[in-house]
Amino acid sequence: MKTLTIAVIAGDGVGIEIVPEAKRVLEAAVKKHGVALVFEDFDWGSAHFFRWGRMMPAGAIDLLQQCDAILLGAVGHPDIPDHTTLNGLLLPIRRAFDQYANVRPAYLYPGVQSPLAKAKGGDIDFVVIRENTEGEYAQVGGFVYHLQPDEVAIQTSVFTRRGVERIVRFAFELAVKRNKKKRVTSITKSNAQGFTLVLWDRVFKEVAAKFPDVETESLLVDAAAMNFIRRPESFDVVVGSNLFCDILSDISAAVIGSMGLAASANLDPLRRYPSMFEPVHGSAPDIAGKGIVNPLAMILSAAMMLEHLQVSAAARDIETAVAAVLADGKVRTPDIGGHSRTSEVTDAVLEKLG
């Protein structure tokens, strides 16, 4: 029997509620496919910060590196600045393991109502590919005259040819693999960002030339935001910078009905290091502890983890079960118009898994 070791960081807020639900589904799904999962739980996050002054211990990366993948619930607390939680846990993991491809699917499931009146189940089916280790999140800069009346803050975006080329190539290879519209949309703002995104545009054209069977378009980020709402069905694979696709993927989550359905993967496509899988929605302190958070984004992120770990049959079983639960419409959390509790949704998924 194949055994996989999964690092689990439940984290904060609703993360503590949804991670156990995903573990239940994972164990049920892999059982049929000759795979055993060993979960290594790490109690890092805001509680760790309040006690020790840091989001995770000094040796955290070494502990994670021994695992096959990382399952993350959510990170964030109202009493800790967001830049502290982000730079204390998420970004160090993404950078240490060179998880340069952030993959965020956007699929409108039959049975789920989109806020876009014309959208029907299956109409919207695209993937946002976010460059995940540099760009606007490079954390290059600093303060001058810190906390003084004439304070100055400088933040520098870092775009490398290597970083742009590999994420754009990843997007084209995914478009070929998906074999749907075979279209890659580049998100840019080179009319205003005359150096970093001019480089992006040049590299995009160079990579596109090597994929003559894939259609391309290039959109300014403001036009892309409009078209995610105006014509979401036209997109297949969307690729852009760390900041742009962070924002756009929240729009895509909204148009498919809920952030509670938005899964994501932080991938090292070369498989040198463990990749990390997490829902897009964050710690959601406004509903934490109420037992009503939608567990499906976490469960779908877990399915993406199994796909990456080449347990594809189990991943498909989870995706099929989730789709069946949503199509039935009998059990659903408040974010998608229901009154069910978190555990009831998981129970329904487990029932479909058989």
C-alpha positions as CSV (number, residue, x, y, z in Angstrom):
1,M,0.0,0.0,0.0
2,K,1.3,3.5,-0.9
3,T,1.6,5.8,2.1
4,L,1.6,9.6,1.8
5,T,2.6,12.0,4.6
6,I,0.5,15.1,4.7
7,A,1.5,18.2,6.7
8,V,-1.7,19.8,8.1
9,I,-1.9,23.4,9.3
10,A,-5.5,24.1,10.3
11,G,-4.5,27.7,11.2
12,D,-7.1,30.2,12.3
13,G,-10.8,30.9,12.3
14,V,-12.8,28.6,10.1
15,G,-9.6,26.8,9.1
16,I,-9.9,24.9,12.4
17,E,-13.5,23.8,11.4
18,I,-12.9,22.8,7.7
19,V,-9.6,20.9,7.9
20,P,-11.1,18.0,9.9
21,E,-13.9,17.8,7.4
22,A,-11.4,17.5,4.5
23,K,-9.5,14.9,6.4
24,R,-12.6,12.8,6.7
25,V,-13.2,13.0,3.0
26,L,-9.6,12.3,2.1
27,E,-9.5,9.1,4.2
28,A,-12.7,7.8,2.7
29,A,-11.6,8.6,-0.8
30,V,-8.2,7.0,-0.8
31,K,-9.3,3.9,1.0
32,K,-10.7,2.4,-2.2
33,H,-7.4,3.1,-4.1
34,G,-4.8,1.4,-2.1
35,V,-3.4,4.5,-0.5
36,A,-2.9,5.4,3.2
37,L,-2.5,8.9,4.5
38,V,-0.5,9.9,7.5
39,F,-1.4,13.3,8.8
40,E,1.2,15.4,10.6
41,D,-0.6,18.2,12.4
42,F,1.1,21.5,13.2
43,D,-0.6,24.0,15.5
44,W,0.8,27.1,13.8
45,G,-0.9,30.3,13.1
46,S,-2.3,33.2,15.2
47,A,-2.5,31.2,18.5
48,H,1.2,30.4,18.0
49,F,1.9,34.1,17.4
50,F,0.1,35.2,20.5
51,R,2.2,32.8,22.6
52,W,5.6,33.0,20.9
53,G,5.6,36.2,18.8
54,R,5.8,34.4,15.4
55,M,3.4,32.5,13.2
56,M,5.5,29.3,13.0
57,P,8.7,28.1,14.7
58,A,12.2,28.6,13.3
59,G,12.5,25.0,12.1
60,A,9.1,24.9,10.4
61,I,10.3,24.7,6.8
62,D,12.6,21.7,7.7
63,L,9.6,19.9,9.3
64,L,7.4,20.5,6.2
65,Q,10.0,19.5,3.8
66,Q,9.8,15.9,5.0
67,C,6.1,15.7,3.9
68,D,4.6,14.8,0.5
69,A,2.2,17.8,0.6
70,I,0.8,20.5,2.8
71,L,-2.9,21.0,3.6
72,L,-3.6,24.5,4.9
73,G,-6.9,25.7,6.4
74,A,-6.7,29.5,6.8
75,V,-4.5,32.1,8.3
76,G,-5.5,35.4,9.8
77,H,-6.8,37.0,13.0
78,P,-8.5,40.4,13.5
79,D,-6.0,41.3,16.2
80,I,-2.9,40.7,14.0
81,P,-2.1,42.9,11.0
82,D,-2.6,40.9,7.7
83,H,1.0,41.6,6.6
84,T,2.2,39.9,9.7
85,T,0.2,36.7,9.2
86,L,1.0,36.7,5.4
87,N,4.7,37.2,5.8
88,G,4.9,35.0,8.9
89,L,3.6,31.8,7.3
90,L,2.1,31.8,3.8
91,L,4.8,33.6,1.9
92,P,7.8,31.9,3.6
93,I,6.3,28.5,2.7
94,R,5.6,29.5,-0.9
95,R,9.1,30.8,-1.4
96,A,11.0,28.2,0.4
97,F,9.4,25.5,-1.7
98,D,9.4,27.5,-4.9
99,Q,5.6,27.1,-5.2
100,Y,5.6,29.4,-8.2
101,A,2.3,28.4,-9.7
102,N,-0.9,29.3,-7.9
103,V,-3.8,27.5,-9.5
104,R,-7.4,28.7,-8.8
105,P,-10.2,26.9,-10.8
106,A,-13.4,28.7,-11.4
107,Y,-16.3,26.4,-12.3
108,L,-20.0,27.1,-12.0
109,Y,-21.5,23.8,-10.7
110,P,-24.9,22.8,-11.9
111,G,-27.3,23.5,-9.0
112,V,-25.4,26.6,-7.9
113,Q,-26.7,30.0,-8.7
114,S,-24.3,32.6,-9.9
115,P,-25.0,36.3,-9.2
116,L,-24.8,36.7,-13.0
117,A,-28.3,36.1,-14.1
118,K,-27.4,34.6,-17.5
119,A,-25.0,32.1,-16.2
120,K,-26.0,28.4,-16.0
121,G,-24.2,25.4,-14.5
122,G,-21.2,24.5,-16.6
123,D,-21.1,27.7,-18.5
124,I,-18.2,29.1,-16.5
125,D,-15.2,26.8,-16.5
126,F,-11.7,28.5,-16.4
127,V,-8.6,28.5,-14.3
128,V,-6.7,31.5,-13.0
129,I,-2.9,31.0,-12.9
130,R,-1.2,33.4,-10.5
131,E,2.6,33.9,-10.4
132,N,3.2,33.1,-6.8
133,T,6.7,33.9,-5.7
134,E,7.7,37.4,-7.0
135,G,6.0,40.4,-8.7
136,E,4.2,42.7,-6.4
137,Y,4.6,40.3,-3.4
138,A,8.4,40.3,-3.5
139,Q,8.6,42.4,-0.3
140,V,11.4,44.6,-1.7
141,G,11.3,48.1,-0.1
142,G,11.2,49.8,3.3
143,F,10.5,52.8,5.3
144,V,12.4,56.1,5.7
145,Y,11.6,58.3,8.7
146,H,9.6,55.4,10.0
147,L,6.6,56.6,12.1
148,Q,7.5,60.2,11.7
149,P,5.4,62.9,10.1
150,D,7.4,62.9,6.9
151,E,7.4,59.1,6.7
152,V,8.2,57.5,3.3
153,A,7.3,54.0,2.2
154,I,8.8,52.4,-0.9
155,Q,7.6,49.1,-2.4
156,T,9.3,47.6,-5.5
157,S,7.8,45.0,-7.7
158,V,10.3,42.4,-9.0
159,F,9.6,40.6,-12.3
160,T,12.3,38.3,-13.6
161,R,12.5,36.8,-17.1
162,R,12.8,33.4,-15.5
163,G,9.8,34.0,-13.3
164,V,7.6,35.3,-16.1
165,E,8.6,32.6,-18.6
166,R,8.0,29.7,-16.3
167,I,4.5,30.8,-15.2
168,V,3.4,31.6,-18.7
169,R,4.7,28.3,-20.0
170,F,2.8,26.5,-17.2
171,A,-0.4,28.3,-18.3
172,F,0.1,27.2,-22.0
173,E,0.8,23.6,-21.0
174,L,-2.3,23.6,-18.8
175,A,-4.4,24.9,-21.7
176,V,-3.1,22.1,-23.9
177,K,-3.8,19.5,-21.1
178,R,-7.3,20.9,-20.4
179,N,-8.1,20.6,-24.2
180,K,-11.1,22.8,-23.9
181,K,-11.1,26.2,-25.6
182,K,-7.2,26.1,-25.8
183,R,-7.0,29.8,-25.0
184,V,-4.6,31.6,-22.7
185,T,-5.4,35.1,-21.6
186,S,-2.5,37.3,-20.4
187,I,-3.3,39.9,-17.7
188,T,-1.2,43.0,-18.0
189,K,-1.1,46.8,-17.4
190,S,1.9,47.7,-19.6
191,N,0.4,51.0,-20.6
192,A,1.1,52.2,-17.0
193,Q,3.8,49.8,-15.8
194,G,6.3,50.5,-18.5
195,F,9.1,48.2,-17.4
196,T,7.9,45.2,-15.4
197,L,4.8,44.5,-17.5
198,V,6.4,45.4,-20.8
199,L,8.8,42.5,-20.0
200,W,5.8,40.4,-19.1
201,D,4.2,41.2,-22.5
202,R,7.4,40.4,-24.4
203,V,7.9,37.1,-22.7
204,F,4.3,36.1,-23.1
205,K,4.6,36.6,-26.9
206,E,7.8,34.6,-27.0
207,V,6.2,31.6,-25.2
208,A,3.0,31.9,-27.2
209,A,5.0,31.4,-30.4
210,K,5.9,27.9,-29.2
211,F,2.3,26.9,-28.8
212,P,0.8,27.8,-32.3
213,D,-2.4,25.7,-31.6
214,V,-3.3,27.8,-28.5
215,E,-5.3,30.9,-29.0
216,T,-4.2,34.0,-27.1
217,E,-5.5,37.3,-25.9
218,S,-3.9,40.1,-23.8
219,L,-6.1,42.1,-21.5
220,L,-5.4,45.1,-19.3
221,V,-6.3,44.1,-15.7
222,D,-9.2,46.6,-15.5
223,A,-10.7,45.3,-18.8
224,A,-10.2,41.7,-17.4
225,A,-12.1,42.6,-14.3
226,M,-15.0,43.8,-16.4
227,N,-14.9,40.8,-18.7
228,F,-14.8,38.3,-15.8
229,I,-18.3,39.6,-15.2
230,R,-19.4,40.5,-18.7
231,R,-18.2,37.3,-20.5
232,P,-16.8,34.7,-18.0
233,E,-17.7,31.9,-20.3
234,S,-15.1,33.0,-22.8
235,F,-12.1,32.3,-20.6
236,D,-10.1,29.1,-20.4
237,V,-6.7,29.7,-18.8
238,V,-5.9,33.1,-17.4
239,V,-2.3,34.0,-16.4
240,G,-1.1,37.1,-14.5
241,S,1.0,38.5,-11.8
242,N,0.9,37.8,-8.1
243,L,-1.3,40.9,-7.3
244,F,-3.5,41.0,-10.4
245,C,-4.5,37.3,-10.2
246,D,-5.0,37.5,-6.5
247,I,-7.7,40.1,-7.1
248,L,-9.2,38.6,-10.2
249,S,-9.5,35.2,-8.6
250,D,-11.8,36.7,-5.9
251,I,-14.0,38.0,-8.7
252,S,-14.0,34.5,-10.3
253,A,-15.0,33.0,-7.0
254,A,-17.9,35.4,-6.8
255,V,-19.2,34.6,-10.2
256,I,-19.3,30.9,-9.5
257,G,-21.5,31.5,-6.6
258,S,-19.4,31.7,-3.5
259,M,-15.9,32.0,-2.0
260,G,-16.9,28.8,-0.3
261,L,-16.4,26.9,-3.5
262,A,-13.0,28.3,-4.5
263,A,-10.2,25.9,-4.1
264,S,-6.5,26.5,-4.8
265,A,-3.1,24.9,-5.1
266,N,0.4,26.4,-4.6
267,L,2.5,24.2,-6.8
268,D,6.1,23.4,-7.3
269,P,5.4,21.9,-10.8
270,L,8.9,20.3,-10.8
271,R,8.0,18.3,-7.7
272,R,11.3,19.1,-5.9
273,Y,9.4,20.3,-2.8
274,P,6.0,19.7,-1.2
275,S,3.2,21.7,-2.7
276,M,0.5,23.4,-0.6
277,F,-3.3,23.3,-1.0
278,E,-5.7,25.7,0.6
279,P,-9.2,27.3,0.1
280,V,-9.2,30.9,-1.2
281,H,-11.6,32.2,1.4
282,G,-9.3,32.8,4.4
283,S,-10.1,32.6,8.1
284,A,-13.6,34.4,7.9
285,P,-13.7,35.5,11.5
286,D,-17.2,36.8,11.1
287,I,-18.6,33.2,10.9
288,A,-15.8,31.3,12.7
289,G,-17.1,29.0,15.4
290,K,-20.7,29.0,14.2
291,G,-20.5,25.7,12.4
292,I,-21.9,27.1,9.1
293,V,-18.7,27.6,7.0
294,N,-18.8,25.9,3.6
295,P,-16.3,23.0,3.7
296,L,-16.4,22.4,0.0
297,A,-13.5,24.8,-1.0
298,M,-11.3,22.9,1.5
299,I,-12.5,19.5,0.3
300,L,-11.9,20.5,-3.4
301,S,-8.5,21.8,-2.5
302,A,-7.8,18.3,-0.9
303,A,-8.9,16.8,-4.2
304,M,-6.4,19.0,-6.0
305,M,-3.8,17.7,-3.6
306,L,-4.6,14.1,-4.5
307,E,-4.4,14.9,-8.2
308,H,-0.9,16.4,-7.7
309,L,0.2,13.4,-5.7
310,Q,-1.0,11.2,-8.6
311,V,-3.9,9.6,-6.8
312,S,-6.1,10.8,-9.6
313,A,-8.9,8.3,-9.3
314,A,-9.5,9.3,-5.7
315,A,-9.4,13.0,-6.7
316,R,-12.0,12.4,-9.4
317,D,-14.2,10.6,-6.9
318,I,-14.2,13.6,-4.6
319,E,-15.0,16.0,-7.4
320,T,-17.8,13.8,-8.6
321,A,-19.3,13.6,-5.1
322,V,-19.1,17.3,-4.5
323,A,-20.8,18.0,-7.9
324,A,-23.6,15.5,-7.0
325,V,-24.2,17.2,-3.6
326,L,-24.4,20.6,-5.2
327,A,-26.7,19.3,-8.0
328,D,-29.1,17.8,-5.5
329,G,-29.4,21.1,-3.7
330,K,-30.7,19.4,-0.5
331,V,-27.7,20.1,1.7
332,R,-25.9,23.4,1.4
333,T,-24.5,26.1,3.7
334,P,-25.8,29.7,4.0
335,D,-23.3,31.1,1.5
336,I,-25.0,29.3,-1.3
337,G,-28.6,29.7,-0.1
338,G,-29.0,26.9,2.3
339,H,-29.4,26.3,6.1
340,S,-27.1,23.3,6.5
341,R,-24.3,23.0,9.0
342,T,-20.7,22.3,7.9
343,S,-20.7,18.7,9.1
344,E,-23.9,18.0,7.2
345,V,-22.4,19.0,4.0
346,T,-19.4,16.7,4.6
347,D,-21.7,13.9,5.5
348,A,-23.5,14.3,2.2
349,V,-20.2,14.2,0.3
350,L,-19.2,11.0,2.2
351,E,-22.6,9.5,1.3
352,K,-22.0,10.2,-2.4
353,L,-18.5,8.7,-2.1
354,G,-20.2,5.5,-0.8
